[in-house]
Amino acid sequence: MSNNKRISRLVLPLASVLGATSALAQGAKPAADELEEVQVLAERQPFRGDTPLEDLPQSVQVISSEMLQNIGVTTLDDTLDLASGVARQNTFGGLWDSFAIRGFAGDENTPSGYLVNGFNNGRGFSGRRDASNIERIEVLKGPGSALYGRSEPGGTINLVTKKPKFDTEGSLELAAGRWNTYRVAGDFTTGLSDNVAVRINGAYEDADSFRDYIHTKKYAVTPSVLFKIGDSAVVTYELELVKQESPFDRGIVAPRGVLGAVPVSIE
């Protein structure tokens, strides 16, 4: 008799749990008056989720859009000069972007890998990236970067691009510099309806060098469209069109450290 009682004591709680599980599976919900108000305010990031920066075991540096705009950067390597622990590397004669994070440069014979909105980019020959469509830059430093990109232990870089907005905004920038350097950059966004917004930004740059026979030209256009499919869900499509004309330029020869062996002019 005592054995039966022991069995009943073990079976009854289990049956209660199974009954509760079955009720939940059938769609039973708690009473509305038992729920408290829940508000979720967060920004999902590709490599750190919703964790605040101060709670991460890694070092993360964010270069904001305000900082990028204030200093007027035009290329990716210009923006990375603002990040501590990031140093420029061999750009293969100015044909691609290459950098080292905390002293780790990776494969010096290929461009450095980085992320764009959490997706791998920069692999293979991709040219030097223009900064016209960069909203902000996130630099994750340390071995946690092994989970992303090419598993380089120094860190990884994520570029967050500019997204369409439903408010109408626009800007136009003109710049000129030495050696016949001219640049035009534009940005425009607007909402087409309550659920659709578009944005287009880009730049054109034409530049010479202190040597007469070095000339570069670049076009970069990035159209994007955003579809709002719910109160908390959106779908964004972005297209990047880039054309670059740049010679393979390793600099000039300086025998015994003295410049002038090669003339700066072909005349």
C-alpha positions in Angstrom: 0.0 0.0 0.0 2.8 2.4 0.8 4.4 1.7 -2.5 1.2 2.7 -4.3 1.1 5.9 -2.4 4.6 6.7 -3.3 3.9 6.1 -7.0 0.8 8.4 -6.8 2.9 11.1 -5.3 5.3 10.9 -8.2 2.8 10.7 -10.9 0.4 13.5 -9.9 2.9 16.4 -10.2 4.1 15.0 -13.6 0.5 14.9 -14.7 0.0 18.5 -13.6 3.0 19.6 -15.7 1.8 17.7 -18.7 -1.6 19.2 -18.4 -0.2 22.7 -18.2 2.0 22.1 -21.2 -0.9 20.8 -23.2 -2.9 23.8 -22.3 -0.2 26.1 -23.5 0.2 24.1 -26.7 -3.5 24.6 -27.4 -3.1 28.4 -27.2 -4.3 29.1 -23.7 -3.1 32.5 -22.5 -2.9 34.1 -19.1 -5.6 36.5 -18.1 -5.0 40.1 -19.4 -5.2 41.6 -16.0 -2.2 39.5 -14.9 0.2 40.9 -17.5 2.2 44.1 -16.9 3.1 46.5 -19.6 6.3 45.5 -21.5 8.3 47.9 -23.6 11.4 46.8 -25.6 13.6 49.6 -26.8 16.8 48.2 -28.4 18.9 48.3 -31.5 20.0 44.9 -32.8 23.7 44.7 -33.8 25.3 42.0 -35.9 27.9 41.0 -33.5 26.8 42.0 -30.0 23.0 41.5 -30.0 21.2 43.9 -27.6 24.0 43.9 -25.0 25.0 47.4 -23.8 28.6 48.3 -24.6 29.6 48.6 -21.0 28.5 45.0 -20.4 30.6 43.4 -23.2 33.8 41.6 -22.4 35.3 43.0 -25.6 36.2 46.5 -26.5 33.8 48.1 -29.0 34.3 51.6 -30.5 31.6 53.3 -32.4 32.3 56.1 -34.8 29.1 58.1 -35.1 27.6 59.8 -38.1 28.1 63.2 -36.5 31.8 62.6 -36.2 32.1 61.4 -39.8 30.3 64.5 -41.0 32.2 66.9 -38.9 35.6 65.9 -40.2 34.5 65.4 -43.8 35.9 61.9 -44.5 35.6 60.6 -48.0 37.2 57.1 -47.9 37.1 54.1 -45.5 40.8 54.5 -44.5 40.1 58.1 -43.5 37.3 56.9 -41.2 39.5 54.2 -39.7 42.1 56.7 -38.7 39.7 57.7 -36.0 39.7 54.2 -34.4 42.3 53.5 -31.8 44.3 50.3 -32.4 43.6 50.4 -36.2 46.5 51.2 -38.6 46.7 51.4 -42.3 48.6 48.7 -44.3 49.7 48.0 -47.8 46.9 49.1 -50.2 48.5 47.4 -53.2 49.3 50.6 -55.0 46.1 52.3 -53.9 43.8 49.6 -55.4 42.1 48.3 -52.2 41.6 48.9 -48.4 44.0 47.2 -46.0 44.3 47.7 -42.2 45.6 46.0 -39.1 43.7 45.9 -35.8 45.8 45.6 -32.7 48.8 44.7 -34.8 47.2 41.8 -36.7 47.1 42.5 -40.4 46.0 39.2 -41.7 47.0 38.3 -45.3 48.8 41.3 -46.6 48.4 40.1 -50.3 44.6 40.5 -50.2 42.2 43.3 -49.1 41.2 43.4 -45.5 37.8 41.8 -44.8 35.1 43.8 -43.0 31.3 43.6 -42.5 28.6 45.8 -44.1 25.4 45.6 -42.1 26.7 42.4 -40.6 27.4 40.7 -44.0 30.9 39.9 -45.2 32.4 42.3 -47.6 35.8 43.5 -48.8 36.9 40.1 -50.0 38.7 39.8 -53.3 39.3 42.9 -55.4 36.6 45.4 -54.3 38.5 48.7 -54.8 38.8 51.4 -52.2 35.4 52.0 -50.5 33.8 55.4 -50.6 32.3 56.8 -47.4 29.3 58.5 -49.0 26.8 55.9 -47.7 28.3 55.1 -44.3 26.1 56.0 -41.4 28.5 54.8 -38.6 31.3 52.4 -38.0 31.6 49.8 -35.3 35.0 48.4 -34.4 35.0 45.2 -32.3 38.5 44.6 -30.9 39.9 41.4 -29.5 39.6 37.6 -30.2 35.8 37.8 -30.2 36.2 38.8 -33.9 37.0 35.1 -34.6 33.3 34.6 -35.0 33.1 36.9 -37.9 34.8 37.7 -41.2 38.1 35.8 -41.7 38.6 35.0 -38.1 41.4 37.5 -37.6 42.2 37.7 -33.9 42.8 41.5 -33.8 39.2 42.5 -34.4 36.6 43.2 -37.0 34.9 46.2 -38.5 31.2 46.6 -39.3 30.0 49.4 -41.5 26.4 50.5 -41.0 25.0 52.1 -44.2 22.5 54.9 -44.4 18.9 53.7 -44.4 15.8 55.3 -46.1 13.6 57.6 -43.9 10.0 58.6 -44.2 10.9 62.3 -43.6 12.2 64.2 -46.6 15.8 65.1 -46.2 18.6 66.0 -48.6 22.1 67.4 -48.8 24.7 68.3 -51.5 28.4 68.7 -50.8 31.1 70.2 -53.1 34.8 70.0 -52.4 38.0 71.0 -54.1 41.6 70.5 -53.1 45.2 70.6 -54.3 46.3 68.7 -57.4 43.0 69.3 -59.2 41.0 67.3 -56.8 37.2 67.8 -57.2 34.4 65.9 -55.4 30.6 66.1 -55.5 28.5 64.1 -53.0 24.7 64.0 -52.6 22.1 62.4 -50.4 18.3 62.4 -50.6 15.6 60.4 -48.8 11.8 60.6 -48.7 8.7 58.5 -48.1 6.7 57.4 -51.0 3.8 56.2 -48.8 3.1 55.3 -45.2 4.9 52.0 -45.7 7.6 52.7 -48.4 10.6 55.0 -48.2 13.5 55.4 -50.6 17.0 56.8 -50.4 19.8 57.5 -52.9 23.3 58.8 -52.1 26.5 58.8 -54.0 29.6 60.7 -55.0 31.8 61.6 -57.9 35.5 62.3 -57.5 38.2 63.3 -60.0 41.8 63.9 -58.9 45.3 64.3 -60.1 48.5 63.8 -58.2 51.8 65.7 -57.5 53.0 63.7 -60.5 51.6 64.6 -63.8 50.9 61.0 -65.0 48.8 59.9 -62.0 45.0 60.4 -62.4 42.1 58.8 -60.6 38.3 58.9 -61.1 35.5 57.3 -59.1 31.7 57.0 -59.2 29.7 55.6 -56.3 25.9 55.5 -56.3 23.8 53.6 -53.6 20.0 53.5 -54.0 18.0 51.8 -51.3 14.3 51.1 -50.6 12.6 50.3 -47.3 9.3 48.4 -46.9 7.5 48.7 -43.6 5.6 45.4 -43.2 4.5 45.7 -39.6 4.8 47.8 -36.5 8.2 46.3 -35.6 9.4 44.7 -38.9 10.9 46.3 -42.0 12.6 45.0 -45.2 15.4 47.0 -46.8 17.0 46.5 -50.2 20.3 48.2 -51.0 22.2 48.3 -54.3 25.8 49.6 -54.6 27.1 50.8 -58.0 30.8 51.6 -58.0 33.2 52.4 -60.8 36.8 53.3 -60.1 39.7 54.2 -62.4 43.0 54.1 -60.6 46.5 53.2 -61.8 48.7 50.8 -60.0 50.8 53.3 -58.0 53.5 52.2 -55.6 55.1 55.7 -55.3 58.4 56.8 -56.7 62.0 55.6 -56.5 64.2 57.3 -54.0 67.8 56.0 -54.3 69.6 56.3 -51.0 66.6 58.0 -49.6 66.9 61.0 -51.9 63.9 62.2 -53.9 64.2 63.5 -57.4 65.6 60.5 -59.3 62.3 60.2 -61.1 60.8 63.5 -62.4 57.3 64.5 -61.3 56.5 65.7 -64.8 56.6 63.9 -68.1 57.4 67.1 -70.0 
